[in-house]
Amino acid sequence: MCINYIRVIIIKEEFKAFVRKKPELISYVTKGDMTWQRFYEIWSLYGDDDKIWSKYKKTDDEVR
């Protein structure tokens, strides 16, 4: 198997794990406010822990 192919699979799984930790991202995609491609691009540039993700956190009103 090609090493680049394996790398792509690993990165894809890392992004999926990230989304599982931040399920609120799903609502942005389903409402059409964002795309998975755009979230992936942000994630690949900034990583999991950047402050950029704070604007996508659920507010108390959304949790209720």
N, CA, C and O atoms as a printed pandas DataFrame, in Angstrom:
     atom_number atom_name residue_name chain_id  residue_number  x_coord  y_coord  z_coord
0              1         N          MET        A               1    0.838   -1.179    0.000
1              2        CA          MET        A               1    0.000    0.000    0.000
2              3         C          MET        A               1    0.886    1.245    0.000
3              4         O          MET        A               1    1.923    1.272    0.662
4              5         N          CYS        A               2    0.494    2.231   -0.710
5              6        CA          CYS        A               2    1.259    3.464   -0.817
6              7         C          CYS        A               2    1.227    4.230    0.517
7              8         O          CYS        A               2    0.182    4.341    1.158
8              9         N          ILE        A               3    2.378    4.747    0.912
9             10        CA          ILE        A               3    2.482    5.470    2.178
10            11         C          ILE        A               3    1.598    6.719    2.172
11            12         O          ILE        A               3    0.992    7.044    3.193
12            13         N          ASN        A               4    1.516    7.420    1.044
13            14        CA          ASN        A               4    0.662    8.607    0.971
14            15         C          ASN        A               4   -0.806    8.257    1.182
15            16         O          ASN        A               4   -1.540    9.008    1.825
16            17         N          TYR        A               5   -1.233    7.123    0.643
17            18        CA          TYR        A               5   -2.611    6.669    0.820
18            19         C          TYR        A               5   -2.889    6.406    2.296
19            20         O          TYR        A               5   -3.940    6.785    2.813
20            21         N          ILE        A               6   -1.967    5.772    2.955
21            22        CA          ILE        A               6   -2.116    5.488    4.389
22            23         C          ILE        A               6   -2.179    6.800    5.171
23            24         O          ILE        A               6   -2.980    6.934    6.096
24            25         N          ARG        A               7   -1.347    7.755    4.809
25            26        CA          ARG        A               7   -1.349    9.060    5.481
26            27         C          ARG        A               7   -2.701    9.750    5.324
27            28         O          ARG        A               7   -3.215   10.329    6.281
28            29         N          VAL        A               8   -3.275    9.693    4.134
29            30        CA          VAL        A               8   -4.581   10.307    3.884
30            31         C          VAL        A               8   -5.642    9.652    4.756
31            32         O          VAL        A               8   -6.486   10.346    5.324
32            33         N          ILE        A               9   -5.614    8.352    4.869
33            34        CA          ILE        A               9   -6.586    7.640    5.702
34            35         C          ILE        A               9   -6.431    8.039    7.166
35            36         O          ILE        A               9   -7.428    8.255    7.855
36            37         N          ILE        A              10   -5.213    8.136    7.641
37            38        CA          ILE        A              10   -4.969    8.517    9.036
38            39         C          ILE        A              10   -5.475    9.929    9.295
39            40         O          ILE        A              10   -6.131   10.170   10.309
40            41         N          ILE        A              11   -5.187   10.854    8.408
41            42        CA          ILE        A              11   -5.646   12.236    8.578
42            43         C          ILE        A              11   -7.167   12.305    8.560
43            44         O          ILE        A              11   -7.772   13.034    9.346
44            45         N          LYS        A              12   -7.778   11.545    7.666
45            46        CA          LYS        A              12   -9.241   11.505    7.590
46            47         C          LYS        A              12   -9.832   11.006    8.903
47            48         O          LYS        A              12  -10.816   11.560    9.392
48            49         N          GLU        A              13   -9.243    9.973    9.470
49            50        CA          GLU        A              13   -9.730    9.439   10.741
50            51         C          GLU        A              13   -9.508   10.422   11.887
51            52         O          GLU        A              13  -10.327   10.499   12.803
52            53         N          GLU        A              14   -8.417   11.168   11.845
53            54        CA          GLU        A              14   -8.174   12.192   12.864
54            55         C          GLU        A              14   -9.229   13.291   12.789
55            56         O          GLU        A              14   -9.706   13.768   13.819
56            57         N          PHE        A              15   -9.590   13.687   11.589
57            58        CA          PHE        A              15  -10.630   14.703   11.427
58            59         C          PHE        A              15  -11.975   14.173   11.916
59            60         O          PHE        A              15  -12.722   14.900   12.572
60            61         N          LYS        A              16  -12.286   12.940   11.612
61            62        CA          LYS        A              16  -13.534   12.340   12.098
62            63         C          LYS        A              16  -13.565   12.324   13.621
63            64         O          LYS        A              16  -14.598   12.616   14.223
64            65         N          ALA        A              17  -12.446   11.986   14.244
65            66        CA          ALA        A              17  -12.370   11.982   15.709
66            67         C          ALA        A              17  -12.581   13.387   16.261
67            68         O          ALA        A              17  -13.253   13.563   17.277
68            69         N          PHE        A              18  -12.013   14.380   15.597
69            70        CA          PHE        A              18  -12.195   15.767   15.994
70            71         C          PHE        A              18  -13.671   16.155   15.938
71            72         O          PHE        A              18  -14.180   16.784   16.866
72            73         N          VAL        A              19  -14.352   15.788   14.870
73            74        CA          VAL        A              19  -15.776   16.113   14.719
74            75         C          VAL        A              19  -16.598   15.402   15.795
75            76         O          VAL        A              19  -17.560   15.971   16.310
76            77         N          ARG        A              20  -16.235   14.177   16.137
77            78        CA          ARG        A              20  -16.952   13.470   17.204
78            79         C          ARG        A              20  -16.808   14.192   18.539
79            80         O          ARG        A              20  -17.707   14.132   19.378
80            81         N          LYS        A              21  -15.677   14.878   18.742
81            82        CA          LYS        A              21  -15.484   15.646   19.979
82            83         C          LYS        A              21  -16.245   16.969   19.938
83            84         O          LYS        A              21  -16.479   17.576   20.983
84            85         N          LYS        A              22  -16.631   17.422   18.750
85            86        CA          LYS        A              22  -17.329   18.699   18.588
86            87         C          LYS        A              22  -18.587   18.491   17.728
87            88         O          LYS        A              22  -18.661   18.982   16.602
88            89         N          PRO        A              23  -19.563   17.766   18.264
89            90        CA          PRO        A              23  -20.756   17.460   17.459
90            91         C          PRO        A              23  -21.564   18.689   17.065
91            92         O          PRO        A              23  -22.402   18.615   16.166
92            93         N          GLU        A              24  -21.321   19.824   17.728
93            94        CA          GLU        A              24  -22.043   21.041   17.358
94            95         C          GLU        A              24  -21.709   21.501   15.941
95            96         O          GLU        A              24  -22.460   22.277   15.351
96            97         N          LEU        A              25  -20.595   21.030   15.393
97            98        CA          LEU        A              25  -20.242   21.390   14.016
98            99         C          LEU        A              25  -21.265   20.855   13.019
99           100         O          LEU        A              25  -21.484   21.448   11.963
100          101         N          ILE        A              26  -21.878   19.747   13.356
101          102        CA          ILE        A              26  -22.852   19.120   12.458
102          103         C          ILE        A              26  -23.980   20.086   12.128
103          104         O          ILE        A              26  -24.419   20.164   10.981
104          105         N          SER        A              27  -24.451   20.827   13.136
105          106        CA          SER        A              27  -25.574   21.740   12.894
106          107         C          SER        A              27  -25.194   22.855   11.931
107          108         O          SER        A              27  -26.038   23.310   11.159
108          109         N          TYR        A              28  -23.945   23.303   11.960
109          110        CA          TYR        A              28  -23.510   24.339   11.020
110          111         C          TYR        A              28  -23.555   23.830    9.579
111          112         O          TYR        A              28  -23.883   24.576    8.656
112          113         N          VAL        A              29  -23.222   22.559    9.400
113          114        CA          VAL        A              29  -23.245   21.972    8.056
114          115         C          VAL        A              29  -24.682   21.721    7.610
115          116         O          VAL        A              29  -25.042   22.024    6.473
116          117         N          THR        A              30  -25.500   21.171    8.499
117          118        CA          THR        A              30  -26.878   20.862    8.098
118          119         C          THR        A              30  -27.694   22.121    7.831
119          120         O          THR        A              30  -28.615   22.102    7.015
120          121         N          LYS        A              31  -27.360   23.225    8.520
121          122        CA          LYS        A              31  -28.065   24.495    8.269
122          123         C          LYS        A              31  -27.517   25.207    7.031
123          124         O          LYS        A              31  -28.111   26.181    6.567
124          125         N          GLY        A              32  -26.404   24.738    6.500
125          126        CA          GLY        A              32  -25.815   25.351    5.315
126          127         C          GLY        A              32  -24.911   26.535    5.615
127          128         O          GLY        A              32  -24.508   27.258    4.703
128          129         N          ASP        A              33  -24.589   26.740    6.894
129          130        CA          ASP        A              33  -23.712   27.849    7.266
130          131         C          ASP        A              33  -22.248   27.552    6.961
131          132         O          ASP        A              33  -21.461   28.470    6.730
132          133         N          MET        A              34  -21.887   26.281    6.960
133          134        CA          MET        A              34  -20.511   25.842    6.692
134          135         C          MET        A              34  -20.564   24.556    5.891
135          136         O          MET        A              34  -21.619   23.936    5.761
136          137         N          THR        A              35  -19.420   24.161    5.357
137          138        CA          THR        A              35  -19.308   22.869    4.678
138          139         C          THR        A              35  -18.263   22.041    5.400
139          140         O          THR        A              35  -17.422   22.584    6.117
140          141         N          TRP        A              36  -18.309   20.737    5.216
141          142        CA          TRP        A              36  -17.278   19.877    5.806
142          143         C          TRP        A              36  -15.917   20.224    5.235
143          144         O          TRP        A              36  -14.908   20.169    5.938
144          145         N          GLN        A              37  -15.888   20.580    3.963
145          146        CA          GLN        A              37  -14.620   20.951    3.339
146          147         C          GLN        A              37  -14.002   22.158    4.047
147          148         O          GLN        A              37  -12.806   22.174    4.338
148          149         N          ARG        A              38  -14.826   23.162    4.318
149          150        CA          ARG        A              38  -14.316   24.370    4.983
150          151         C          ARG        A              38  -13.864   24.060    6.405
151          152         O          ARG        A              38  -12.824   24.553    6.841
152          153         N          PHE        A              39  -14.631   23.249    7.136
153          154        CA          PHE        A              39  -14.209   22.845    8.485
154          155         C          PHE        A              39  -12.886   22.081    8.421
155          156         O          PHE        A              39  -12.000   22.284    9.251
156          157         N          TYR        A              40  -12.765   21.209    7.437
157          158        CA          TYR        A              40  -11.524   20.454    7.290
158          159         C          TYR        A              40  -10.342   21.386    7.022
159          160         O          TYR        A              40   -9.265   21.214    7.593
160          161         N          GLU        A              41  -10.550   22.359    6.161
161          162        CA          GLU        A              41   -9.475   23.302    5.848
162          163         C          GLU        A              41   -9.048   24.091    7.090
163          164         O          GLU        A              41   -7.856   24.287    7.327
164          165         N          ILE        A              42  -10.021   24.538    7.875
165          166        CA          ILE        A              42   -9.700   25.256    9.115
166          167         C          ILE        A              42   -8.951   24.337   10.068
167          168         O          ILE        A              42   -7.947   24.729   10.664
168          169         N          TRP        A              43   -9.442   23.124   10.203
169          170        CA          TRP        A              43   -8.810   22.146   11.096
170          171         C          TRP        A              43   -7.379   21.842   10.659
171          172         O          TRP        A              43   -6.479   21.749   11.493
172          173         N          SER        A              44   -7.171   21.686    9.360
173          174        CA          SER        A              44   -5.821   21.348    8.887
174          175         C          SER        A              44   -4.856   22.516    9.064
175          176         O          SER        A              44   -3.655   22.303    9.229
176          177         N          LEU        A              45   -5.364   23.744    9.031
177          178        CA          LEU        A              45   -4.512   24.912    9.240
178          179         C          LEU        A              45   -4.235   25.189   10.717
179          180         O          LEU        A              45   -3.102   25.490   11.094
180          181         N          TYR        A              46   -5.270   25.087   11.548
181          182        CA          TYR        A              46   -5.160   25.516   12.937
182          183         C          TYR        A              46   -5.101   24.391   13.962
183          184         O          TYR        A              46   -4.657   24.612   15.089
184          185         N          GLY        A              47   -5.539   23.192   13.595
185          186        CA          GLY        A              47   -5.526   22.090   14.543
186          187         C          GLY        A              47   -6.763   22.058   15.429
187          188         O          GLY        A              47   -7.702   22.834   15.251
188          189         N          ASP        A              48   -6.738   21.141   16.384
189          190        CA          ASP        A              48   -7.891   20.882   17.259
190          191         C          ASP        A              48   -8.117   21.963   18.305
191          192         O          ASP        A              48   -9.258   22.301   18.621
192          193         N          ASP        A              49   -7.037   22.501   18.837
193          194        CA          ASP        A              49   -7.122   23.290   20.060
194          195         C          ASP        A              49   -7.047   24.794   19.861
195          196         O          ASP        A              49   -6.938   25.536   20.837
196          197         N          ASP        A              50   -7.102   25.253   18.641
197          198        CA          ASP        A              50   -6.985   26.684   18.393
198          199         C          ASP        A              50   -8.235   27.418   18.877
199          200         O          ASP        A              50   -9.325   26.846   18.921
200          201         N          LYS        A              51   -8.066   28.679   19.237
201          202        CA          LYS        A              51   -9.197   29.480   19.722
202          203         C          LYS        A              51  -10.248   29.728   18.646
203          204         O          LYS        A              51  -11.359   30.153   18.961
204          205         N          ILE        A              52   -9.922   29.473   17.403
205          206        CA          ILE        A              52  -10.888   29.654   16.321
206          207         C          ILE        A              52  -12.141   28.806   16.529
207          208         O          ILE        A              52  -13.221   29.178   16.071
208          209         N          TRP        A              53  -12.008   27.677   17.212
209          210        CA          TRP        A              53  -13.137   26.773   17.420
210          211         C          TRP        A              53  -14.108   27.295   18.477
211          212         O          TRP        A              53  -15.235   26.810   18.569
212          213         N          SER        A              54  -13.690   28.266   19.266
213          214        CA          SER        A              54  -14.576   28.765   20.324
214          215         C          SER        A              54  -15.840   29.399   19.742
215          216         O          SER        A              54  -16.884   29.386   20.395
216          217         N          LYS        A              55  -15.771   29.944   18.552
217          218        CA          LYS        A              55  -16.979   30.543   17.976
218          219         C          LYS        A              55  -17.988   29.504   17.503
219          220         O          LYS        A              55  -19.120   29.853   17.168
220          221         N          TYR        A              56  -17.600   28.251   17.470
221          222        CA          TYR        A              56  -18.521   27.187   17.067
222          223         C          TYR        A              56  -19.039   26.384   18.248
223          224         O          TYR        A              56  -19.703   25.365   18.056
224          225         N          LYS        A              57  -18.746   26.823   19.465
225          226        CA          LYS        A              57  -19.257   26.130   20.644
226          227         C          LYS        A              57  -20.738   26.430   20.802
227          228         O          LYS        A              57  -21.224   27.485   20.395
228          229         N          LYS        A              58  -21.443   25.481   21.403
229          230        CA          LYS        A              58  -22.853   25.680   21.688
230          231         C          LYS        A              58  -23.000   26.693   22.812
231          232         O          LYS        A              58  -22.224   26.711   23.768
232          233         N          THR        A              59  -23.999   27.520   22.673
233          234        CA          THR        A              59  -24.327   28.426   23.766
234          235         C          THR        A              59  -25.291   27.706   24.706
235          236         O          THR        A              59  -25.806   26.639   24.372
236          237         N          ASP        A              60  -25.531   28.278   25.858
237          238        CA          ASP        A              60  -26.458   27.674   26.814
238          239         C          ASP        A              60  -27.849   27.527   26.218
239          240         O          ASP        A              60  -28.544   26.551   26.501
240          241         N          ASP        A              61  -28.261   28.487   25.396
241          242        CA          ASP        A              61  -29.589   28.418   24.779
242          243         C          ASP        A              61  -29.705   27.253   23.809
243          244         O          ASP        A              61  -30.761   26.628   23.708
244          245         N          GLU        A              62  -28.614   26.955   23.086
245          246        CA          GLU        A              62  -28.644   25.850   22.113
246          247         C          GLU        A              62  -28.680   24.500   22.809
247          248         O          GLU        A              62  -29.217   23.538   22.260
248          249         N          VAL        A              63  -28.114   24.413   24.016
249          250        CA          VAL        A              63  -28.066   23.145   24.743
250          251         C          VAL        A              63  -29.445   22.782   25.265
251          252         O          VAL        A              63  -29.783   21.600   25.332
252          253         N          ARG        A              64  -30.247   23.767   25.635
253          254        CA          ARG        A              64  -31.565   23.509   26.225
254          255         C          ARG        A              64  -32.528   22.915   25.272
255          256         O          ARG        A              64  -33.673   22.647   25.638
